[in-house]
Amino acid sequence: MTNSKSIPLARIRVAVDAPQHSGLSEPLDYWCEHALAPGTLVQVPLGRREVTGLVWPGAGVEAEVDAGALRPVSTVLEALAPLSAHWCELVAFAARYYQRSVGEVALSVLPPQLRQLNPTQLQARLKRMVKWLASSAPAADEPAGPDLSPDQAQALSQLDVAMAASVDPDAAPAPVLLHGVTGSGKTEVYLRAAEHALARGKQVLVLVPEINLTPQLEARFNERFAAHRIVSLHSGLTPANRLRNWMAAHLGHAELVLGTRLAVFASLPRLGLIVVDEEHDPSYKQQEGARYSARDLAVYRAKQLRIPVLLGSATPSLESWQRAVEGRYQRISLPRRIGDGALPRVRLFDMNTLPRAKGVMSALSPPLLDALRERLARGEQSLVFLNRRGYAPVLHCTECGWKSACPHCSAWRVFHKLDRTLRCHHCGFTERVPRACPDCGNLDIAPLGRGTEQLEEQLALALPDARVARIDADSTRLKGSLEQQLGAVHAGEVDVLVGTQMVAKGHDFRRITLVAAVNPDGALFTSDFRAPERLFSLMMQAAGRAGRDAAQAARSEMWVQTWHPTHPLYQALRSHDFPAFAASQLEERRIAGLPPFSHLALLRAEARTPELAKAFLQAAADWAGQLPEAELVTMYPPVPMAVARVANVERMQMLVEAQSRNALQRLLSHWLPELHASKREHKGVLRWAVDVDPLAI
């Protein structure tokens, strides 16, 4: 490129992923010999590096530019069509709202491999994608869907009205909250809504909360839409496949995209419908980098494009439920299961009725074991749910009281019996189990508490004729192992399934008639105000795995072993009464001034000592107090996080609360430049971040 001064050149704004500590939140200016369309992928110099960037809206036309004052665009990746203005607007909103730089958000949501290719390599990938499209052409015919239940038909007719309203260019249809009990056929409603959108030549985006649910839903969609191109987008794909699928969606070849939270940023030029399955799930909130909520961005994107967005759940988030109560969302109900199958009967077993015997460690009460034996005798399956992996959460010495603390974290190392290790689930530090107590030499060190490994062992001993399997993050580490184990459950090769929340939601187990939660009380008395909501949702989802076959629904049960059977949460669970539970929780939050009746942000800081982290947060609070918006927000004192030390890094946080979302956003936008500048004065602070609308406090 020419480098002479004062000749007609174009000033180009380029979004680059600059380091957070640089404080560069806006695109940078470069020059180019000709104007480039916004959304074009380019490579530009940044410091001593060559980085990938995106031409951002607002790029100038050809004019007199001093080429010596700006650096030139190095390479233009012209083979790829530019990203749309709508996509750039979505990224810009996410960056503003979640207080991150435009470049960080824009580049982090693109496939990693796309940022590493030169023009020749990109051209080769596009040719490879075209060959893949030709070799995997969709089928000519598609099977007809099943007959709809009256509830499904009514829900779909209401959805059709919303989708018809999206044709109006001046009005966006209200988001639709599909509240359906487990087994009510929400997926079929998704399929029919997608069918209607595809018939109008539109693309469809379907979000699921976790990777392990993607293959199951993808199989349903592939079976129904055999004549359409379907791709998935999630972090479990190989980098090459993720890039291929993203390009197929971006170029309009893929008509259906299924993915986890990152797919909310998929480039879809003809997007006509967004579906968010299990919209309440906390997995939709990113916990690193730009801490965005994919569900909330899906709602924003639908409003931006004036298209329908369908939020489905048996236990909607209280934020979404409140918006439906206020009339901002349209609520559609599926109150009955397909085939009029009964919801499982919830039995609360009072653990206080068992005799207290020293040394008795079994998590399984005799009545529950009898219920499991009944299912075994009838050839039915059971699910025993415990949301804690490993064999036991801690080892301890009976003589001196030593416990298996992690030397690098303020947490216990979990005992894994299969490989005889103590493993920290926070930093990964792992050691072999000592032969004796490291402090006093006592040989009698024993596990405290229980995890899924121990539960599996106890069930195998109590039910010697049963085929017991365990599904958790430890048993499904190897590629393909989750699919293999789920296949065994569906094929009837497992009698009793032990699992964590991985198996408690979203799966359609047709043979399971009994679900048991053995130790759910821990979430009842935590300081996190969202814990009851999460527990109720998890229990309802777990109960929904039982009796999904209408022929067996009448005898399906959920057992809850609890020390607090009269707790209001369990009473609402007993009657499957989500509206009553939601009303109670929302009233408590209204009185306490908690979300959705207020708006929160967390400032977190990490340092080598808690004093350094606290000093940074206190200084930040002092700066915020000088801003005009300070009188509209409440700044709480800095406190340690729930796990205060991870990998020898001390972590503290400070809560910011406001009744007005706009007031909070204004304060954050003025506050962050000061925080970037102050980092130089607080050199002991390793990292800091702002989390807007945090889910965990």
N, C-alpha and C positions, 0 to 999 in steps of 0.2 A: 504494500500500500504506500501511496505517496505520503511524504511527511513534511511538505512545505507549508509555510504559514500563510494565513489570510487568503485561502482559496475556498470555493464553495464545498463545504463539508457538512455532514449531519452530526448534530450533537445527540448522542444516544444515551438514554437512561437504562442502566443495567442492574438488575437485582442479583447480588452475589451473597454467598453465605459467609459473611465476615465473622470473625470470632466475637463472642458475646461481650467480652471485656473491652472491645474496641468502641462500643457505644454507637456503631454505625447501624441505624435502624432503617434508613431510607436507601433507595437505589443510588448508585454512583454514576457520574457522567463520564462517557468515553466519546471518541469521535470515530466516524466511519465515512467512507467515500460516498455512500448513498444511504438514504433513510431505510430503516428496517421496520417491518411490521411488529407491533407489540406481541409478545408471546414467542418470539423467535429465539431459539437456543443458540448461544454464542459462547466463545471462549475468550477471556480477557485477562490481562495481567492484574494481579492484586499483590502489592508488595513484591516479593521475589518469586511468587508462585504464579502459575497459569491455572485459572479456575474456570469452571463452567458457570455461566450466568444466563439470565433471561432478560430479553429486551422488555422494558416495562412501559406501560401506557404513559404518555406524556413525552415520548421521545420527539425531539425537534425535527423540523424539516431542514432541507439543505439551506445553509446560511453561511455567513462569514464567521468561521470558527478559528481561533488561534490554536493550531495543532500542537504548538509547543506547551500549551497550558493543560492539555488533556492527553491521556494515553489512548492509543488506538485499540479498536476491537481486533483481536488477533485472527479469529476464525469465525465464520458464520456456518452453522449446520443447517444448510438450506434444504437438505433432503427431507427433513421432518416438517410437516405443516405447523404453523404457529399455534400456540395455545390460545384459546378464545378469550375475548374481553371479559366474558362472564366468569371464566376460570380465574383470571387475574383479579377480578373483583372479589371473588370468594376468598382467595389467599390474602388479599389486602385486608379484608374484614377480620379474618382469623388473626392476622398479625396485630392489628390494632386492638382487638378485644382481649387477646391473651398476652398482650404486651411483649411481643417478640419482634425481631426484625423481619421485614418483608422477604429478604433474601433467604434467611434461615428457613422460614416456613415454605417458601416456593421450592427451594432445592431439596429440602428434606422429604417432601411428599412425592417427588419424582423417583422412578426406579433408580437405585444406586448405579446400575451399569450404564444408564443413559448419560450420567455425568462423567463417565470415563472414556467415552468413544470419540474418536476423531471423525471427520466427515466420511472418509473411506470406510471405516468400520461401521458407521451408522448406516451407510448405503447397503453394506453387506447384510446387516441385520434386517433391514427392510425387505430385501430380496428373499431372505430366509423365511421371514414371516409370510410373504406372499406364497411361497412354496408350501408352507404348513397349512395355510388356508385352503389351497387347492387340493392337498392330500387328505384333508379331513372335512370334506364337504358335508353339510347337514343332510339329513334324510329328507325324502320328498313328502312323507306323510307324518301326521302326528296323531297320537291316540286321543280319543275323546275323554274328557274329565268325568268323574263320577257325578251322580245326581247330587244336587245341593240340598242340605237340610233347609227347613223354612227360615231358621235364623241366619244361615249363610246367604240364602237368596236375598233376604231383606238387607243384610249388611252390604252385599254387592250392589244392590240397587241404589243404596245411599252413596256408595263409592262412585258409581257411574255418574251420579249427579255432580259430585265433586270434580270428577275428571272432565265432565262436560263444561263445568265452570272455568276450567283452566284454559279454555279456548279464548276467553275474554282477555284481551291484552291489557286491560286497565285494572284488573282485580285478580289477586292471588287467592286461590281457594284456601279455606282454613285447614290447618293440619288435622288429620283424622286419627283419633286414638281408638284402636280396636282392642277393646277389653273383652277377652274371651277366656273362659275357664280352661284349664289344661284338658286337652283332648277334644276341644270344641271345633276343631277344623280351621284354625287360623291360617295354616299353610295353604289350604285350598283357596281361601279368599285371596291370599297373596298371588297364587297362580292365576286365578281368574282376572284379577286386577292387571297383572302383567300381560295376560293375553289380550285384554282390551287395549292396553297401551301399545303393544306390538302391532296390533291390527291397524293402528293409526300411523304406523311407520316410525314410532318413537323407540328410544332406548330405555332400558329399565335398570336401575341400580338397587340391589338388595344387600343390606348390611346384616351381618350376624356378629355376636359379641366375641366368639372365640374360634380359633382355627379348627378345633376338633369338631365343631358343628358344621363347618363349610362343606366337607365331602358329602355328608348326609343330605343337606339341602340341595347341593349341586346335583346329586343323583335324582332327586325328585324333579328338579327343573329340567334336567337332560331328558328324562323319560317323557315329560309332558311336551317339551318344546324341542323335539328331535329335529325339526326343520329350521331351527334358528341357531345362530352361533352364540355359545355361552362360554365365558371365561371367568376365572377366579383371580382375585388379587388379595394376597396376604403374605406375611413375612415368612411363611413356611415354604414358599415356592423357591426354586433355584433362581439365582439372579437372572439367568438367561430366559427362563420361562416367565418370570415376572415382567421383564421388559417386553417380551413378545406379546403377552396378554394386554399390557398397558397400551402398546402401540395399536393392537387390534381394536381396542375400545376408542382410542384417540382418533383413529382414522375412520371410525364409524362401521368397521366390519363386524365387531362384536355387538350383538343386540341386547344381550343380558350380561350384566357384571355382578358377580357375587363376591363379597369380600368382608374383611374385618374393618376396623375403624379407619385404617389408612385409605380404604377405597372411597371414602367420602370425597376425597380430592381427585378421584379418577376423572380424566378428561373425556367427556361424553358430549359430542356436538349436537345430538338429537335427544337429549335426556327428556323423558316425559313422565316418569314416575319414580319415586324413591320409597323403598320399603325398609323399615328398621325393625327387625325381629328382636324380641326380648329387649324392648327399648329401655327397660329399667336397669339393665345390667351395668355395673360399674366398669366393666372392661372397655366400654366405649370412651372412657376418659383416659387420655394419654398421660403417663406419669413421668415422662422424661422430656427434655427439650421444650418444644412448644406444647404446653399442657392443654390441648384442646379437647372438647367433647364432640365426638363424631355425631352423636344424636342431635345436639343443638345446632351443629353446622349443617346437618341434613335439613333441619327445619328452615334455617336461614337460606340454604341453597334453593329449596323448593319455593320459598317466597320470592327470592331473587328472579327465578325463572318463571314464576307464576304457574307452577305445576303441583299436582297433589303429592303429599308425603303421608305415608301410612305408618303409624307407630303401633306395633302390636305387642301385647303382653297379657299374661294372666294376673300379674301384680304390677301395674304401672308405677313408675316413679311418682312420688308425691308431688313433685314439681309439675309433671304432666297432668296428673289427676286434678290438681288445683286449677290449672289452666282450662281444663274441660269444665270444671265446676263454674268457673267464671265466664264460660262461653267463648273463650279464645280458641279452644280446640273443639272439634266436633267429635262427640263420643258415640261409638257404635258398639253394641254389646252382643256377645255370643254366650248366653247364660247357661247353655246346656251342652253336654257332650254329644258327639256323633252317635246316632243310634239310641239316643236317650239313655245312655249308660250312666249309672250312678257314680257320683264322686266317691272316692274311698272314705270309709268311715275312719275318723281319727280317734285313736284310743290313747289317752294320757295315762301312762303308768307312773304312779307315785313311788319313787325310789325310797322314800322314807318308810314305807311299809316293809321293806326287807330287813331281816335281822342284821345287826352290825357285827361282823365277824372279823377279827384281826387277821390280816394276811390274805383276805379274799380279794382278788384283783380282777375278777371277770367283769367285763362291761355288759354282759348279757344276763338279764334277769330270767329266772326260771319260766315265768309265763311267756316271755318273748321266745325262748327256746322251744317251748311247746308249740307256739304259733308257727315257727319255722319248720318244725317237724310235720305239722299238718300240711303245709304247702308241699313239702318234700314227698309226703305220701300220695298227694294228689297229682304229682308231676308238674307242679307249678314252680315258678321262679320267685325269688325274694331278693330285695336290695337292702343292704345294711349300710347306712350312711354315717360317716364320721369325717368331718372336715379338718383332719389333721393327719398328714402323712408321716412315715417313719414308724418305728416300733414304740417309742416312748419319747415325750418331749424333753426328758432330762434323765440323767443317771445321778444317783446320790449315794453317799456313804452313810450307813446306818450308825456308825460309831461317832465320827467327828462332824458330820453334816456337810462334807464336801459335795458340791454339785458341778455338773459338766458345763461350766460357763465358758463362753468363747473368749479367749484372751484379747480379741480384736474388736469385739462388739459388746454392747450391754444386752446380751441375749444368751439363752442357753443353746448348747449344741445338742442336736437331736440324735438319739440312739437309733441306728439302723442295724437291725440284728442280722440281716441276710449277709452283709459284708463285714459285720463286726466293726463298724465305724461310728465315730461321733462327728456329726456334720453340722456346720452352721448354715442355716438356710438364708442368711443375710449376706455374708461375705464369702461363703464357700469353703472356709477353712475346715480341713478334715484330718482326723487322726484315728489310728486304731484304738479300740477300747482298751484301756489299761488293765493289766491283770489284777492290780490291787489299787486301793485308794492312793492317789499321788501325795496326799497330805499325811496320812497316818499309817499306810501300809495294810489296812484292813482288806481282807479278801472278799468281804461280803458287800459288794456294791450292786445296787439294784435299780431297776427302772422305776420312775415315778410317772404316773399318768399313762395314757395309751394313745397309739396311733393306728393307722390302718393295717400295718404289718402285724401288730399284736392282735388286732381284731380278727384278721384272717386266720392266725394261728389258733385262737380260742374257738372259732367256729369249726375249724377242721377237727379239733379235739372233741367238741361237743356233738358234732354231726358227722361221724366217721363215714357214713355212706353218701354224704353230699359232695358234689363237685363244687369246690369253692374257688372263686377267682377274685383278683384284686385289680382295680383300675385307678391309678393315681399318677402323679407326675413322675414318680420313680419307676413304676412298672411300664411306662409308655415312652421311655427315653429314645429307644431305637426307632428309626424310620419304619413306618408301616405297622408298628406293634399295636398302636391304638386301634387301627382298622381291623387288625387280626383279632384282637380281644373282643371288640364290639361284635364282629361277625360271629364269634363263638357264642356270645350271649343271644343274638338273634336266632342262631341255628338251634338253640335249646341245649347246647353242650355245657351250660353252667346252671347249677341249681341255686347257689347263693352268690350274689355279686357284692363285694365290699368295695366301696369307693368314696372319693371326696366329691366336691361340688362338680367335678368334671363329668360325672354321670348323673347328677341330680337335676339336670335341666336340658331340655331340648331333644332328648332321645326318645324314640318311639319303640319302647320295649313292649311287645304284644303279650308276652307270657308272664310278666311280673304282676303278682296280685298282692304282695306284701312289701311295704317299705318301712324300715325302722330307723329312726334317728336316735343314736345311743347316748349322745352327750352334747345337747345343743344349748345348755343353760349359760355357757360362758358369755354369750353376747347380750344377755339380759341386763347386766349390771356394769357395762363399760361406760366410759365417759363420752364416747362418740355418740352424738345425738342421732346419727343415721343408723346405728347398730340395730335397733328394733326393726326398722324398715327392711334392712338387709336380711335379718334372720327370718322374718315373716315371709319374705319373698322366697328365700331358699327353702324353707319348709313347705310352702305351697308348691314350688316347682318339684321338690322331691316327692311329695304326695302325688303329684300328677303323673309320676312314672308308673303308678299302680292302676290296674283295671282299665287300660286303654283299649283292650278288646271288650266290646259291649257285652259279649256272652259271659265274661268273667267279672264284669264291673260290680255286680251286686255283692260279691264276696271279697272285694278288694278292701284292704285296710292299710292305714298308716299308724305305726306305733311310735310314740314319743316317750322316751324314758327321761323323766324330769324330776328334780327335787322341788319344783315350784309349779305344781299342776294347776293352781288357781290363778296364775298370772294372766292378766287380761289378753296378752298376746296369744297365749295358748287357747284361751276360750274363743277368740275370734277364729283361730286356725281350726278349732274343732267344728265350727259351723261353716267353714270355707267362706267367711264373710269379709271379703276384702273391703267393700265400701265402709263397713262399720269400723274396721281397723284404720283405714285411711282417715276417716272423719275424726277419730280419737287422736291420732298422731298429729293431724293438721291443727287441731284445736290447741294441743300442747305447744306446738311450734308457734302458733299465732300469739299465745300468751307470752312465750319466752322471746319472741322477736327473732326467730330463726328462719332460714330459708324454707319455703319460698316467699316468706314475708319480709325478708331482708336479703342483702347481697354481701358475699364474703370474698376476701382475697387473703392469701397467706404469703408472707415474705419469709423465706427459709434461707438460712445461712449455714455454711459448713466451714469448720476451721480445725486446727490441731488441738485447740483447747476451748472449753466452753466459754471462758472469759472473753476470748477474742470474738467468737460468734455473737455473744451477747452485746459486746461493745458496739459492733457493727449495727446490730438491730436497734439498739438504743439510740445511736446516732441517727439512724434512718427515721426513727420515730420523732426525734427532735426536728429534723428537716421537714418532715411532713406537717408537723404542728405549725410551721410558718406559712404554709400554703393557704390560699383563700378558701379551699374546699375543706380545710381541717375541721371546721365547726360542724360539718355535715356528716362526718364519719367518726367512728369510735376506734381508737388504737389500743389494743390490749398489750400488757407487758410481755416481753419475750419469755418463752418457756422452752424447756427441752422437748424434743419430739418423743413420741411413744417409745421408739427404740433410739435412744439418744446418741449412741456411738456405733458406727458401722465401719469396719475396716480401718480402725484407729482414727476415724474422723468424727469429731463432735458435731452434732446437728441440733440447731435451735430454730424456733419459728415464732412469728408474731402475727396475730390475727387482726385484720382490718375489716370493720363491719360498717355498712351504710344502709339506710332505708331506701335510698335511690340508687339505681344502677348507674345512671348518668353521673351522679356525684362521685361515685366510686371510680368510674372510668376517668373522669377529669382529674381526680387526685393522682391516680396511677400514671397518667400520661405526663403530668408535670413532675412527678416524683422520680420516675425512672432515670432521667438524665442526671439527676443529683446522685443517685445510687451508683451509676456508672463512674461518675467523677470521684466519688468518695472511696471507690475501691483502691485508689492509689494511696489513700491515707490509712487504710486498714489492710496492710499487706499480708497479715496473717490469715485473712479470710480466703479459703480455697475456692469456694463457689457460692453463688447466691442465685435465687430464682424467685419469681413471683408466680403464684398459682391462683388463677382467677376461677371462681366457683369450685373450690376444692371439694373433693368427696370424702377425704379422710383428714381429720383434724387431731 
